[in-house]
Amino acid sequence: MGVIKGDIFDNLGISHSEASELRMRADLLDAILRVVHRQKYTQKQLAVILDDHQPNMSDLMNGKIAKFSIDKLVRYADRLGIETRVQTVEHKERRLAGAW
């Protein structure tokens, strides 16, 4: 097996915009799971705290990131006391499609 160099998303053929969303969701999920593990919450406790159904907590705990929108993950983070911020950086080297 070869070594993957550069951005994993580029190597998978995922667009920059899709990759940005996946990174954001992954960062949110990682922060949520750190709190969940540190506090040793059960799925039942988490369902109460996050005001959601237990099967969703199973998906969350198993890292099924595709099942959760950024909005939902931000709400979960807030309920767990995690402050979220969005940082934007303009990529000078990337031009918009169709830009003059």
QUICORDA-V162075 format. One record per residue. N is the residue number from 0. RES is the residue in one letter. NEAR is the number of other ideal C-beta (glycine too) atoms within 8 Angstrom. Layout:
n->N res->RES near->NEAR
n->N res->RES near->NEAR
//
This chain:
n->0 res->M near->1
n->1 res->G near->3
n->2 res->V near->3
n->3 res->I near->6
n->4 res->K near->3
n->5 res->G near->6
n->6 res->D near->6
n->7 res->I near->7
n->8 res->F near->11
n->9 res->D near->9
n->10 res->N near->8
n->11 res->L near->6
n->12 res->G near->4
n->13 res->I near->8
n->14 res->S near->5
n->15 res->H near->7
n->16 res->S near->6
n->17 res->E near->9
n->18 res->A near->12
n->19 res->S near->8
n->20 res->E near->9
n->21 res->L near->11
n->22 res->R near->9
n->23 res->M near->10
n->24 res->R near->13
n->25 res->A near->9
n->26 res->D near->8
n->27 res->L near->14
n->28 res->L near->13
n->29 res->D near->8
n->30 res->A near->11
n->31 res->I near->14
n->32 res->L near->11
n->33 res->R near->8
n->34 res->V near->11
n->35 res->V near->12
n->36 res->H near->7
n->37 res->R near->6
n->38 res->Q near->6
n->39 res->K near->5
n->40 res->Y near->8
n->41 res->T near->6
n->42 res->Q near->10
n->43 res->K near->8
n->44 res->Q near->8
n->45 res->L near->13
n->46 res->A near->13
n->47 res->V near->7
n->48 res->I near->9
n->49 res->L near->11
n->50 res->D near->6
n->51 res->D near->7
n->52 res->H near->6
n->53 res->Q near->8
n->54 res->P near->6
n->55 res->N near->10
n->56 res->M near->14
n->57 res->S near->9
n->58 res->D near->10
n->59 res->L near->15
n->60 res->M near->10
n->61 res->N near->6
n->62 res->G near->7
n->63 res->K near->8
n->64 res->I near->9
n->65 res->A near->4
n->66 res->K near->6
n->67 res->F near->12
n->68 res->S near->6
n->69 res->I near->9
n->70 res->D near->6
n->71 res->K near->8
n->72 res->L near->13
n->73 res->V near->10
n->74 res->R near->9
n->75 res->Y near->14
n->76 res->A near->13
n->77 res->D near->9
n->78 res->R near->9
n->79 res->L near->11
n->80 res->G near->6
n->81 res->I near->9
n->82 res->E near->5
n->83 res->T near->9
n->84 res->R near->4
n->85 res->V near->5
n->86 res->Q near->4
n->87 res->T near->4
n->88 res->V near->4
n->89 res->E near->4
n->90 res->H near->5
n->91 res->K near->4
n->92 res->E near->3
n->93 res->R near->6
n->94 res->R near->4
n->95 res->L near->5
n->96 res->A near->4
n->97 res->G near->3
n->98 res->A near->5
n->99 res->W near->1
//
